[in-house]
Amino acid sequence: MVTSAQSFKVSALVVTFHSGPALKECINALCVEQAVSEIIVVNNGNSEADVNWLKAFNPPGHCAYKLVDGHGNIGFAAGVNLAAANATGDRFLVINPDAVLRVHSITRLEEARTSGPSPCLVGGKLIYPSGNEQRGARRELLTPWRAIVTFSGLFVLGNSIPAFRNMHRERDPEPENAIPMPVVSGALCYISKEDYEAVQGFDEGYFLHVEDIDFCRRIGEAGGQVIYTPKACALHYGSTSQVSATFVELNKARGLARYFHKNAKTPLGRLSARASFYAFAPLLVSRSFLIRRLMMARQALIDMTRPKTETPPPSRVRTEQDA
């Protein structure tokens, strides 16, 4: 068991960009987790009020705290690397600023980490505010075909045709214990400093999205293992940053193109990978638009059918979750 007398230090690495109220929940939850020795917050850009709160934040006695800012929006991958460079811990917990860690999760992450070969990366379970498992924490390794099937909706054929299997595996039966998993989520993952440095951290060529898939792939290529444990968990609000959906989806398309280019084996494959941006960009943007419209229509229908005397609960608009 990990206790307050544990023999290693855990640094929580939080990269934030206009994350809203969830940021405070994230940091306060990390303070409750006694196994977290240090919190490093990289401010890629936030409101004046939130920056003032970050500067004035006073952590509990067991936990050090450092705010790194003044560099502008350098993206998620570069932000995590910057946080790691400022961290003093032996373990790194990478967690999104809109994720609220469940207490004792560090214990479960460390137990899973020690069960795998080095370099070892462990991902935890992500849940919606409703309590249902969120997509992204259990995934197949990405291929061009898998991306097309997943983002086009062709995965609906996956139950009868294995080739159309969705890369997201949250609908599979949940394992009872830690198991190998090709890809886990960068919203909640855990790795030793030694292993992080062995694979040279995140690839800063990714600005937003796909960097975690690339990271998982490089862990495997280095002879290590990626592990998923359902016993470590965080509530993940998702999509709280105040940026346009089009900006997000375009960066996802750029990330996909970079990933496929890096892993292409032939000149034709690399050329096709570069060109794939022009296929994925309109697909992802239109898909995002359609999903948001469907969500708005669903909410409007709920509002219409709710009795007028019923007070609607406070709502947090949830857009599609990241791939």
Disulfide bonds with the S-S distance in Angstrom:
none
